[in-house]
Amino acid sequence: MTKSFDPMDSVDQLSRRSQQNDRAKTTVLHRFANLFAAGPVKPGESYGAPGQGKSLAISLLTTFILIFIWYIATQLQWVKPLFLPSPVAVVQRFWEVATQGFANATLIEHTGWSMMRVFSAFVLALLTAVPIGIFMGVNRIVRGLFDPIIEFYRPLPPLAYLPLVIIWLGIGEVSKVVLIYLAIFAPMALSARAGVKSVAIEQIHAAYSMGATRWQVIRHIILINALPEILTGMRIGIGFGWTTLVAAEMVAAQAGLGFMVLNAAEFLVTDVVIMGIIVIGIIAYLFDLFMRYLERKLVPWKGR
């Protein structure tokens, strides 16, 4: 038996489809709005705190959009390849430098030399700047000795005292490491000092009232509570180290990422310049991610 056609059925179907489409649009708009909303509420809080929540999806989307704009700008020749090569050209150059080399060294060799210089300076700064910063915070004599020195040279760009470092230490590896070390030292020392100042005086008084010695207070109270600021100073310091790398490798270097970038710039090999900048940025970013991981493990109470 043939079912008769009912116009109301078609109207109902169209209405349901329209409602489903509206619901889908609302869901998409809601998800997009949630990207910029406050983070999820923590236990004991009434509202979500600004800045909380994950931002990985936004970061990946931003990176993709920037690369896409870069690709479109080069494909449509908005900028000449001499000034801005395409992402494809940079990737091809990356593989070429990694396999065949550039300026008498492969990419691995350039990267190895730069990492050796930066992380050698970082370790030296860690072993010296953090103790000095802590003692600057707990002792007025140490603060009086080091505060004027650090505050005097801290605002100076590394290129300003680079000639003096060369005169004193020559053009070998020592001068390069020392130049990077000086750039890292100041922010790490000042961060350690700020961490000491952030310790609650009630905790110190409580430790003394229970019979703790001065050394025990420094070790178990001040150092532990200053650790968040110290880790932040380490993150800031390694950033200064990578920014100083190019200046350090201007001096008679035979290999290194900064040397590779400068050498490529002299001959207008722009794709190598961009490739070197990207490699430096990726290494610095990976180390920053490692430092964030350490923060979560060593100071889980930070920000709570």
C-alpha positions in Angstrom: 0.0 0.0 0.0 1.5 3.3 -1.1 2.0 5.9 1.6 0.4 9.2 0.8 2.6 12.3 0.7 2.2 14.6 3.7 3.7 18.1 3.4 3.9 18.4 7.1 6.4 15.5 7.2 8.7 17.4 4.9 8.3 20.5 7.1 9.2 18.5 10.2 12.2 17.1 8.6 13.5 20.5 7.4 12.8 21.8 10.9 14.8 19.0 12.6 17.7 19.5 10.1 17.7 23.2 10.8 17.8 22.6 14.5 20.7 20.2 14.1 22.6 22.6 12.0 22.0 25.4 14.6 23.1 23.1 17.3 26.3 22.2 15.5 27.0 25.9 14.8 26.4 26.7 18.5 28.8 23.8 19.5 31.6 25.1 17.2 31.1 28.7 18.4 31.1 27.5 22.0 34.3 25.5 21.6 36.0 28.5 19.9 34.8 30.8 22.8 36.2 28.4 25.3 39.7 28.8 23.9 39.7 32.4 25.3 37.7 31.7 28.5 39.2 31.3 32.0 40.6 28.0 32.9 38.7 25.3 34.8 37.9 25.9 38.4 40.2 24.4 41.0 39.0 22.9 44.3 38.2 25.6 46.7 37.8 28.3 44.1 34.5 29.9 42.9 35.6 30.9 39.5 38.2 29.8 36.9 41.4 31.8 37.2 42.6 33.7 34.1 45.4 32.0 32.4 44.6 28.5 33.6 44.0 25.7 31.2 46.0 24.1 28.3 47.1 26.2 25.4 48.8 23.6 23.2 46.0 23.6 20.6 46.2 27.4 20.3 50.0 27.3 20.0 49.9 24.6 17.3 47.2 26.5 15.4 49.2 29.7 15.6 52.4 28.0 14.3 50.4 26.5 11.4 48.9 29.8 10.5 52.3 31.6 10.5 53.9 28.9 8.3 50.9 29.1 6.0 51.2 32.9 5.6 54.9 32.5 5.1 54.2 29.9 2.3 51.6 32.1 0.6 53.7 35.2 0.8 56.6 33.4 -1.0 54.4 31.5 -3.5 52.7 34.8 -4.6 56.1 36.5 -4.6 55.0 39.3 -2.2 58.7 39.2 -1.1 61.7 38.3 -3.2 63.3 34.9 -2.4 66.6 36.7 -1.7 64.9 38.3 1.4 62.4 35.6 2.3 62.9 32.1 0.9 60.0 29.7 1.0 59.5 27.1 3.8 60.2 24.4 1.2 63.5 26.0 0.3 64.5 26.2 4.0 63.6 22.5 4.6 65.7 21.5 1.5 68.6 23.6 2.8 68.2 22.0 6.2 68.6 18.6 4.7 71.5 19.7 2.5 73.4 21.3 5.5 72.7 18.3 7.6 74.1 15.8 5.1 76.7 17.8 3.1 77.5 20.6 5.5 78.0 24.4 5.3 81.1 26.4 6.0 83.3 23.3 6.4 81.0 21.7 9.0 77.7 19.7 9.1 74.7 20.9 11.0 75.4 18.4 13.8 78.9 19.8 14.2 77.6 23.4 14.2 75.0 22.5 16.8 77.4 20.5 18.9 79.9 23.4 19.2 77.2 25.9 20.0 75.6 23.7 22.7 79.0 23.0 24.2 79.6 26.8 24.6 76.2 27.7 25.9 75.8 24.8 28.3 79.4 25.1 29.6 78.6 28.7 30.5 75.3 27.7 31.9 76.8 25.1 34.3 79.5 27.6 35.4 76.8 30.2 36.1 74.7 27.7 38.0 77.6 26.8 40.2 78.5 30.4 40.9 75.6 32.7 40.4 73.0 30.8 42.5 75.2 30.6 45.7 76.2 34.2 45.3 72.6 35.2 44.8 71.5 33.3 47.9 74.3 34.8 50.0 73.4 38.3 48.6 70.0 37.7 50.0 71.1 36.6 53.5 74.3 38.6 54.1 74.6 42.3 53.7 78.4 42.2 53.2 78.1 39.8 50.2 75.3 42.0 48.9 77.4 45.1 49.2 80.3 43.4 47.4 78.5 42.0 44.4 75.4 44.2 44.0 77.2 47.2 42.4 79.2 45.0 40.1 76.2 43.1 38.8 73.9 46.1 38.5 76.7 48.0 36.6 77.3 45.4 33.9 73.9 43.8 33.7 72.3 46.5 31.4 75.3 46.5 29.1 75.0 44.5 25.8 77.6 41.7 25.4 79.0 43.5 22.3 80.0 46.4 24.6 82.4 44.3 26.7 83.3 41.8 24.0 86.5 43.7 23.0 87.7 43.8 26.6 87.0 40.0 26.9 89.1 39.4 23.8 92.0 41.6 25.1 92.0 39.8 28.4 91.4 36.2 27.3 92.3 36.0 23.6 90.2 34.7 20.7 90.0 31.0 21.8 87.1 29.1 23.3 87.6 30.6 26.8 86.6 34.1 25.7 83.4 32.7 24.0 82.3 30.8 27.1 83.1 33.7 29.4 81.1 36.1 27.3 78.0 33.8 27.4 78.7 33.2 31.1 78.5 36.9 31.9 75.2 37.2 30.1 73.7 34.3 32.1 75.3 35.2 35.5 73.4 38.4 36.3 69.8 37.1 35.8 70.5 33.9 37.7 72.1 35.7 40.6 69.4 38.3 40.9 66.6 35.7 40.7 68.3 33.7 43.5 68.4 36.9 45.6 64.8 37.6 44.8 63.9 34.1 45.9 65.5 34.6 49.2 63.6 37.8 49.8 60.3 36.1 49.0 60.7 33.6 51.9 58.1 34.3 54.6 59.7 35.6 57.8 57.3 33.5 59.9 58.9 30.3 58.5 62.3 31.5 59.4 61.2 32.5 63.0 59.5 29.1 63.4 62.7 27.3 62.4 64.8 29.3 64.8 62.3 28.8 67.6 62.7 25.0 67.1 66.5 25.3 67.5 67.6 25.4 63.9 71.1 26.8 63.2 71.7 29.5 60.6 73.0 27.0 58.1 70.0 24.7 58.6 67.6 27.7 58.0 69.5 28.5 54.8 69.5 24.9 53.6 66.0 23.7 54.6 63.9 26.9 54.6 65.5 29.6 52.4 66.9 27.4 49.7 63.7 25.3 49.3 61.4 28.4 49.2 63.7 30.2 46.8 63.8 27.3 44.4 60.9 28.6 42.2 62.7 31.9 41.6 66.0 30.1 41.0 64.4 27.9 38.3 62.9 30.9 36.7 66.3 32.6 36.7 67.7 29.5 35.0 65.1 29.8 32.3 65.8 33.5 31.8 69.6 33.0 31.9 69.7 30.3 29.3 67.7 32.6 27.0 70.3 35.3 27.5 72.9 32.7 26.7 71.5 31.8 23.4 71.0 35.5 22.4 74.7 36.1 23.2 75.8 33.1 21.2 75.9 34.9 17.9 78.1 37.7 19.4 80.4 35.1 21.0 80.9 33.2 17.7 81.8 36.4 15.9 85.3 36.0 17.3 87.5 33.6 15.3 85.0 30.7 15.4 85.3 27.8 13.0 82.0 26.2 13.7 78.7 26.9 15.5 75.2 28.0 14.7 75.9 31.6 15.3 79.0 31.4 13.1 76.9 29.6 10.4 74.3 32.3 10.5 76.8 35.1 10.2 78.8 33.4 7.5 75.6 32.8 5.5 74.5 36.4 6.0 77.8 37.7 4.5 77.0 35.8 1.2 73.3 36.5 1.3 72.4 32.8 1.7 69.1 33.7 3.4 67.7 30.2 3.6 70.7 29.1 5.8 70.2 32.2 7.9 66.5 31.4 8.6 67.3 27.7 9.0 70.0 28.5 11.7 67.6 30.9 13.5 65.0 28.1 13.6 67.4 25.6 14.9 68.6 27.9 17.7 64.9 28.7 18.6 64.0 25.0 18.7 66.9 24.0 20.9 66.2 26.9 23.3 62.5 26.0 23.4 63.2 22.4 24.1 65.4 23.3 27.0 62.7 25.7 28.3 60.2 22.8 28.2 62.7 20.7 30.2 62.9 23.5 32.8 59.1 23.6 33.0 59.1 19.9 33.6 61.7 20.3 36.4 59.5 23.0 38.0 56.5 20.7 38.1 58.6 18.0 39.7 60.7 20.0 42.1 58.3 22.8 43.1 54.8 21.4 42.6 53.4 23.9 45.1 54.3 26.9 42.9 51.3 29.0 41.9 49.0 27.1 44.4 
